[in-house]
Amino acid sequence: MTAAELRSDHLLPPAWRPSQEVGWWAMALVCMSEAALFAYFIVSYFYLGVANPAWPPAGIENPKLGIPLIMTAVLLSSSVVLILAEKQRERGKPAGYRVGVALTVVLGFTFLALQTTEYREKLRSMGPTEHAYASLFYTITGFHGAHVAFGLLLLLYTLLRDVSGRIDPGRPIAAKVSSLYWHFVDAVWLAILVSLYLSPRLA
């Protein structure tokens, strides 16, 4: 065996590198735990729906679809805009990324404004403490609204860091984490839309 072959036999294998940063996996775990929370709420909603002869209860009309469908379009559009913004960052175009994040934030605030409008209409006929249905409806949608608000804070924080040059272009972990959370919030809303707004019409 030659000296070169002997040296090659003693070389260490290349270090394993994860496909994503630790921070990304931490946020993924946060999203999984929050997904479990929403799953508990939604399972409770369907459990009570099966256990009661009328769900929603008698005298309570099915949730209107007008505003929720607009909210859905707004939230899905925000995810598409954010994905396109991430592509701009990958191509070395930070200005395009910043514009996309800013537009995503505007769409997120629009979603919250629409949810406030829906609450104003619904509170005229159903308070949050009237019965189990009302309690679950406001709890599920309210928790989701809180998650949207937190996602907006993450995006604004990321945007400010990027504008100030505090995000490393080679390791934009802050941008990846905030985007992951925002897409998670969008996915949860789709589950809520199907469960709370569409399923009563299928019964």
Residue, then its C-alpha position, 0 to 999 in steps of 0.5 A: m500500500t502506498a503512502a497516499e493510499l494509507r493517508s486516504d484510509h485514515l481520512l475522516p468522512p465528511a461531516w453531516r450537515p442537516s438540510q435545514e438550520v436548527g432554528w428552522w427545525a425548532m420552528a417546525l416543532v413549534c408549528m407541530s405543537e400548535a397544529a396539535l392544539f388546533a386539532y384538539f379544538i377541531v376534534s372537540y367541535f366535531y365530537l360535540g356536533v355528533a353528540n348534539p341533534a342540531w349543530p349549530p344549535a337550533g336558532i343559530e344559522n350556519p356561518k355565512l361564507g361571504i367574508p370567510l371566503i374573501m379572508t381565504a383568498v386574502l390569506l392564500s394570496s399572502s402565501v403566494v406573494l411570500i413564496l415569490a418574495e423568497k424566490q427573489r431573495e434566492r436570486g439575490k434581489p433583496a428589494g423584491y424580497r422586501v416588497g413582497v414581505a411588505l405586501t404580505v404584511v398588508l394582506g395579513f392586516t387585511f385578514l384581521a380587519l375582515q375577521t373583526t368585521e365578521y365578529r361584529e356581525k356575528l356578535r349581534s346574534m351569538g355571544p361567545t358564552e351562550h353555548a358550546y358551539a359559540s364558545l368553540f367557534y370564537t375560541i378556534t377563530g380567535f386563536h387563529g387570529a392571534h396566530v396571524a397577529f404573531g406571524l405579522l410580528l415575525l414578518l415585520y421583525t424579519l423585514l426590519r432586520d433585512v432592511s438594516g442589513r442584519i440578515d446574512p444573505g448566505r444564511p437567511i434563517a430569520a427569513k426562513v423561520s418567519s415564512l415557515y410560520w406564515h405558511f403554517v398559519d395559512a394551512v390552519w385557516l384552510a382546516i378551519l374553513v372546512s370544519l367551521y364554515l363548510s361542514p355544517r352545509l354538508a350535514 
